[in-house]
Amino acid sequence: MPSIDDFINHCWADAKEELRQLDPAFVSQFEHTVQLENLGLMTPWQLQADQSPKQRLASKWHRLLETCDEFAMQVSILRTATTSFIADSKNGEIPKVEAGMRFVYHGRSWVIHAEALAERTRDVINKTIELYIPDSKVGNNVAKRHRDSVYTQVTEYIKEQRNQYVHPSRALAKGITQNNMWEGCLALGITPPMKFHQFVFPVDGDKELFRIYDGLIDGTEQVCARIGSILHELEDDIIGYKAQYTGK
């Protein structure tokens, strides 16, 4: 199954090959440094401090590499949010109320991180098309098709996850409204911060954990898998463009 890592590795390999065409001696020198590093004789950073390429990559390459770097970081953040969700909840050294607050925090923040990853994916698509498909008309059509796929396959899926696992308060609030309970909450002084701070994980969290956590684990993998497939299809379109318009 195509993955996000596959796409990023392909970008890095293409960029390195482009650099090799511009300055083969520079690339060879750094590759030799890796061999020296394995022997404990030098690090690539020591060489980089003293050497610069005779010709740098085009700015479009730099923009794509930077966007891919931020994209990969967002993938890591999303995965970390998922693993931290269970780790903090089950950490017996954390005070009970704080464990509950962290439980709520990680559950809600997952949506933010997932949506940010979808946005990063759209950025990667734009920068990739800008580099690989110079024909703006063709490029715009290809980019739009894949950005639309991100929305329908990823963003809409995240919304479903949010409603099902992370954002049940909308149904709860609707129930309170229908049952005329808001006035009673007001009279009792039950504020949102008060309700939030009263969530104690060992009391309320165990019954919520399996309902939410399993969904977020699967949700994270689904989001990453769907993005990986979209980027794989993007690469196929680029290969098709090269074959049709450049003969490569």
C-alpha positions, 0 to 999 in steps of 0.5 A: 500500500502506498504511504506518505513516507514513499512520497516524501522519499521519492521527492528527496530522491528526485531532488538529490538526483537534480542536485547531482546533475548540477554539481556531481562533485558536491554530492559525491563528496558528501556521499564519501563523508557518510562512509567516513562517518561510519568509520567515526572519522567525520560528520556530514555537518563538519563537511557542510560547514566548509563546503557549498554547492557550485549551483543551488537547486531552483527555488521551486525545489526548496519550496517543495522540500520545505513543505514536505518537511513540515508535512512530515512533522505534522504526520509525527504530531498527529501520531504523537497526539494519539499515543499521548492520549492513552499514555497520559490517561493511564499514568498513575502518577498524574493527579486524577483531575489533571489526568481527566483534563489531559484526556479531554485535551488529547481527544479534542486536539486530535481533530485539530492536528488531523485537519492541519495534516489535511491542509499540509497535504493540499500545500504539498500537492500545490508545491509538487504540481508547481515543480513537476508540471510547468503547464499551468492549465494542466497543472491547475486541473491536476492539483484541483482534482487531488485537492478535492480528493483530500477534502472528500476522502480526508477532511470529511472523514475527520469531521465524521470522527470528530462528531462520533468520538471527539465532539459528543457535546453537540448532541448533549447540548441539544438534549439539555435544550430539549429537556429545558435543563439550561436554566437549571444549570444556570441556577446551580452555577454549573459553568463549562470550566466547572464541568471540565475540571470535574472530569476525573479520569478514573471515574469517567475516563475508563468508560470513555477510553475504549469508545474514543481511543480505538476510534482515534487509533483507527482514524489516524491510520485511515487519515494517513493511508488515504493521504498516501493513496492520494499522493500516489495517484498524484505521482501517477499523474505526474508520470503520465504528464511526463510521458505525454508532454516530454517523452520521458 
